[in-house]
Amino acid sequence: MENQLQLAVVGMESSILLYRVIGATTFAVSDNNEARDMVEQLAAEHSNNEAQTPTYAVIFVEEEFYKNLPADLLTKFAKKPLPAVIPTPSPNAGGKSFSVKRLSSIVERAIGSDIFNS
């Protein structure tokens, strides 16, 4: 049987509940240290196969915690194809959040147009 990659979400309990509806595995944290430890733990998990396939293909991290992850940790993730560690908007961030700006920039580079601010 082929291994299926999973989706993880790390954040405050109140902001990650909705992700369970789409089948994501959620991990509630309450501070920056706990978030960092959880992201490192999830990124280190592997399927039980010879290729050591990561369990999680994508780890979404609530933006308030993502902004406080150490730069060396983010650099380490950026150099590897999986897992992708991606910020998600915090509930109180509004439309001008860091993660929305970042996503807008990525989409603009990919398709040549800023569809979020059109």
SULPEJO-V41495 format. One record per residue. N is the residue number from 1. OMEGA is omega as a letter, one per 20 degrees, with the letter a starting at -180 (999 if undefined). Layout:
# SULPEJO-V41495
N	OMEGA
N	OMEGA
This chain:
# SULPEJO-V41495
1	a
2	r
3	r
4	r
5	a
6	r
7	r
8	r
9	a
10	r
11	r
12	a
13	a
14	a
15	a
16	a
17	a
18	a
19	r
20	a
21	a
22	r
23	r
24	r
25	a
26	a
27	a
28	r
29	a
30	r
31	a
32	a
33	r
34	r
35	r
36	a
37	a
38	r
39	r
40	r
41	a
42	a
43	a
44	a
45	r
46	r
47	r
48	r
49	a
50	a
51	a
52	r
53	r
54	r
55	a
56	r
57	a
58	r
59	r
60	a
61	r
62	a
63	r
64	r
65	a
66	a
67	a
68	r
69	a
70	a
71	a
72	r
73	r
74	r
75	r
76	r
77	a
78	a
79	a
80	r
81	r
82	i
83	r
84	r
85	a
86	r
87	r
88	a
89	r
90	a
91	a
92	a
93	a
94	a
95	a
96	a
97	r
98	a
99	r
100	r
101	a
102	r
103	r
104	r
105	r
106	a
107	r
108	r
109	a
110	a
111	r
112	r
113	r
114	a
115	a
116	a
117	a
118	999
